[in-house]
């Protein structure tokens, strides 16, 4: 076994910096001898990223990594694995905790660490329940708050937070006195499959805490990536509790491109978070991804529907994708479908349903057939940069 694979690595991230720091401190206290690596991207304007390595007693070393192509996050990517290798070669470290800077997303770093030959044993996003709705509703660019990871970073606070939250299988939840039942329910509905672990205190004497156990629980980078793909993402189910609702809307009839385009603003603002996959009548082969948070919507093509591929191409498709398609197969349209999920406090399900239904092809339009559908106004071409 190489020194790299022998060093377990847990990634702890999140825009909720106080919760993240508390989770890291908890791990340092609960796993004796563990070491934290942190790259501070706030110094990027000066041309460098500052690296800090510390344990429970304090700072062990500091250093700087120059920006790569004017990108702080790229500098982090290039500096992280060599630092982990040095730590592994020195031996004696039971756990390396990679504490991500505020806006760095865990998926990219988990893939970098794995590609570097290390075993990621856990990915944890730290969350303050009282801040979930404010962050999901924050459509500001990261750059406005000094949180951009590169000069070209155009992400918003809302969409970055949503991805941090939904990628991690474990959420380290801060004990926030400001949080109420609605806040906790919103967190639960946004990521119902996540294991929610209180940061709180350590376990009984001699026993690891729940957070420490989560750090060693194991993590499958490929499965996590597949779970984010719009074709096979495990989206939340219907729910309604403590003033928070999740509305799941599924249909097999295509959208009229122009009517849907005209309804985008109302649909985007109808919920704190919405996501899923959909199809347009004039683009019947394109699986389109719907991703909305903070009052902003990102629509992009996620490749072809399986039904549009020749049989020979199916062998090249990952099994998880084929399985997801089979679960929702329609005799006429195959895996083409509308599957959109809206989660929010105060959600107007009936209003949403009416608006979505009004965007589908009418009976007459549907009966006209695919040749007629292709001649419908290409309203989404600019949005999709076709």
JOCOR-V993871 format. One record per pair of residues at least 24 apart in sequence whose ideal C-beta (glycine too) atoms are under 8 Angstrom apart, sorted by the first residue. I is the first residue (numbers start at 0). J is the second residue. D is the distance in whole Angstrom. If there is no record, write none. Layout:
i=(I I)
j=(J J)
d=(D D)
//
This chain:
i=(1 2 2 2 2 3 3 3 3 3 3 4 4 4 5 6 6 6 6 6 6 6 7 7 7 7 7 7 7 8 8 8 8 8 8 8 8 8 8 9 9 9 9 9 9 9 9 9 9 9 10 10 10 10 10 10 10 10 10 10 11 11 11 11 11 11 11 11 12 12 12 12 12 12 12 12 12 12 12 12 13 13 13 13 13 13 13 14 14 14 14 14 14 14 14 15 15 15 15 15 15 16 17 17 18 18 18 18 18 18 18 19 19 19 19 20 21 21 21 21 22 22 22 22 22 23 23 25 25 25 25 25 25 25 26 26 26 26 26 27 27 27 28 28 29 29 29 29 29 29 30 30 30 30 30 31 31 32 32 32 32 33 33 33 33 33 34 34 34 34 34 34 35 35 35 35 36 36 36 36 36 36 36 36 37 37 37 37 38 38 38 38 38 38 39 40 40 40 40 40 40 40 40 41 41 43 43 43 47 48 48 48 50 50 52 52 69 69 70 70 70 70 71 71 72 72 72 72 72 73 75 75 75 75 76 76 76 79 79 79 79 80 80 80 80 80 80 83 83 83 84 87 94 94 94 96 100 101 102 102 102 102 102 102 102 103 104 104 104 104 105 105 105 106 106 106 106 106 109 109 109 110 110 113 119 119 120 120 120 120 120 121 121 121 121 121 121 121 122 122 122 122 122 122 123 123 123 123 123 123 123 123 124 124 124 124 124 124 124 125 125 125 125 125 126 126 126 126 126 126 127 127 127 128 128 128 128 128 128 128 128 129 129 129 129 129 130 131 131 131 131 131 132 132 132 132 134 135 135 135 135 135 135 135 136 136 136 137 138 138 138 139 155 155 155 156 157 157 157 157 158 158 158 158 158 160 161 161 161 161 164 164 165 165 165 166 166 167 168 168 168 168 168 168 169 169 169 169 169 169 170 170 170 171 171 171 171 171 172 172 172 173 174 174 180 181 181 181 181 183 184 184 184 184 185 185 185 185 185 188 188 188 188 188 188 188 189 189 189 190 191 191 191 192 222 225 225 225 228 228 229 229 229 229 229 229 229 230 230 230 230 230 230 230 230 230 231 231 231 231 232 232 232 234 234 234 234 235 235 242 242 243 243 243 243 244 244 244 244 244 245 245 245 245 246 246 246 246 246 246 246 246 247 247 247 248 248 248 248 248 248 248 248 249 249 249 249 250 250 250 250 251 251 251 251 251 251 252 252 252 252 253 253 253 253 253 253 253 253 253 253 254 254 254 254 254 254 254 255 255 255 255 255 255 255 256 256 256 256 256 256 256 256 257 257 257 258 258 259 259 259 260 260 260 261 262 262 262 262 263 265 266 266 266 266 266 267 267 267 267 268 269 269 269 269 269 269 269 270 270 270 270 270 271 271 271 272 272 272 273 273 273 273 274 274 275 275 275 275 276 276 276 276 276 277 277 277 277 278 278 278 278 279 280 280 280 280 280 281 281 281 281 281 281 282 282 283 283 283 283 283 286 287 287 289 298 298 298 299 300 304 304 304 305 305 306 306 306 306 307)
j=(116 84 87 88 90 83 84 87 115 116 117 116 117 118 87 83 86 87 92 95 117 118 93 94 95 118 120 214 215 83 94 95 96 97 112 117 118 119 120 94 95 96 97 119 120 121 122 123 214 215 97 99 105 108 109 112 119 121 122 123 96 97 98 99 123 124 125 171 98 99 103 104 105 108 122 123 124 125 163 167 99 101 124 125 126 163 171 101 102 134 146 156 159 160 163 125 126 127 130 134 173 101 127 173 125 126 127 171 172 173 198 98 99 125 171 98 125 171 173 198 123 125 171 198 210 96 98 171 198 199 201 208 210 211 94 96 210 211 214 54 55 96 55 201 201 202 207 208 210 211 93 94 207 211 214 55 93 91 92 93 94 92 93 94 95 96 59 86 92 94 95 96 95 96 97 98 79 82 83 86 95 96 97 98 97 98 99 100 64 74 75 78 79 100 100 71 72 75 100 101 102 103 148 100 145 71 74 148 74 74 75 78 78 82 82 86 149 150 148 149 150 151 148 149 103 107 148 149 152 149 100 103 108 148 107 108 111 108 111 112 115 111 112 114 115 116 117 112 115 117 115 117 120 214 215 214 148 146 141 146 147 148 152 154 159 148 159 162 163 166 163 166 167 162 166 223 224 227 218 220 223 220 224 220 218 220 214 215 216 217 218 169 213 214 215 216 217 218 166 167 168 169 218 223 167 169 170 171 196 210 213 214 163 164 166 167 169 170 171 170 171 172 173 198 164 170 171 172 173 186 173 175 178 172 173 175 178 182 183 185 186 175 177 178 179 182 175 164 182 185 186 189 182 185 271 344 160 160 161 189 271 272 292 293 271 293 294 293 293 294 295 293 292 293 295 293 292 293 294 295 290 292 293 295 297 292 189 272 290 292 189 190 189 190 227 223 227 193 192 193 194 216 218 223 193 194 195 196 213 216 194 195 196 196 197 198 210 213 196 197 198 198 198 199 241 241 242 243 344 241 240 241 242 243 243 271 342 343 344 235 238 240 243 244 245 342 235 272 342 235 235 236 238 233 319 317 319 320 301 320 274 275 276 286 288 289 301 276 286 301 302 305 320 323 324 334 319 320 322 323 274 275 276 274 275 338 340 340 342 344 345 342 343 344 346 342 343 344 346 348 340 341 342 346 270 340 341 342 346 348 351 352 338 339 340 337 338 339 340 341 351 352 355 336 337 338 339 336 337 355 359 329 331 332 335 336 337 337 359 360 365 278 279 280 283 335 337 359 360 365 372 278 279 280 337 358 359 360 280 358 359 360 361 364 375 280 281 282 375 376 377 378 379 375 376 378 357 358 358 378 379 378 379 382 378 354 355 357 358 296 354 291 296 351 354 355 291 294 295 296 294 341 343 346 347 350 351 354 341 342 343 346 351 342 343 344 341 342 343 339 340 341 342 339 340 337 338 339 340 301 336 337 338 339 336 337 338 339 304 335 336 337 379 360 364 372 373 375 372 373 374 375 376 377 377 379 307 335 369 372 373 335 379 383 339 379 382 383 383 383 333 334 335 333 334 332 333 334 335 333)
d=(7 8 4 5 7 7 6 5 7 4 5 6 7 6 7 7 7 4 6 6 6 8 7 5 7 6 4 8 6 7 8 5 8 6 5 5 7 5 7 6 7 6 7 7 6 4 7 7 4 8 5 7 5 6 6 7 6 7 5 7 6 7 5 7 5 8 6 7 8 4 6 7 5 8 8 8 6 7 6 7 8 8 5 4 6 6 8 5 6 6 8 7 7 5 6 6 6 5 5 7 7 6 7 7 4 6 5 7 8 4 7 7 8 4 8 8 7 8 6 5 6 4 4 5 7 6 5 8 5 8 7 7 5 8 7 5 6 6 6 7 4 7 6 6 5 7 6 5 7 4 6 5 8 5 7 8 7 7 6 5 8 7 6 4 7 6 7 6 5 8 6 7 8 4 8 5 7 6 7 7 6 7 5 7 8 4 8 7 7 8 5 7 7 6 6 4 7 7 4 8 8 7 6 7 7 4 8 8 8 5 6 7 6 7 7 8 7 5 7 4 7 8 5 6 6 8 4 6 8 7 8 7 8 8 7 8 5 7 6 7 8 7 7 8 4 8 7 7 7 6 8 8 8 6 7 8 8 5 5 4 7 6 8 7 5 6 7 5 6 7 6 5 6 7 5 7 7 7 7 5 7 6 7 5 5 6 6 5 7 6 6 6 6 4 7 6 7 6 7 5 7 7 5 7 6 5 7 5 8 8 6 7 5 6 7 4 8 6 7 8 4 8 7 7 7 5 7 6 7 6 5 5 7 6 7 6 4 4 5 8 5 4 4 4 8 5 8 8 6 5 5 7 7 6 6 7 4 6 7 8 5 6 6 6 6 6 7 5 4 5 5 8 8 5 6 7 4 3 8 7 7 5 7 7 7 7 8 6 8 5 6 6 7 6 7 6 6 7 7 6 6 8 7 7 7 5 8 6 5 7 7 5 7 6 8 5 6 8 7 6 7 5 7 6 4 5 5 6 6 8 5 4 7 4 5 7 7 8 6 6 5 8 6 8 5 5 7 6 6 8 5 7 7 6 8 7 5 7 7 7 8 7 4 7 4 8 5 7 6 6 8 8 6 6 7 8 5 5 8 4 7 8 8 7 6 7 5 5 6 5 7 7 7 5 8 7 7 8 4 6 6 7 4 8 8 7 5 8 6 5 6 8 8 8 5 7 8 5 8 7 7 7 5 6 6 5 8 7 4 8 6 5 8 5 7 5 7 8 5 6 6 5 6 4 7 7 8 7 6 8 7 7 5 7 7 5 6 7 6 6 7 5 8 7 7 7 5 8 6 6 7 4 6 7 5 5 7 5 4 7 8 4 6 8 8 6 8 7 5 6 6 8 8 8 6 7 5 6 7 4 6 6 7 7 7 7 5 8 4 6 4 6 8 6 4 7 8 5 7 6 7 4 7 8 6 8 5 4 5 7 7 8 5 8 8 5 7 6 7 5 7 7 6 6 7 4 8 6 6 6 8 5 8 6 8 7 7 7 6 7 8 8 8 8 6 7 5 7 7 6 6 5 5 6 5 7 2 5 6 8)
//
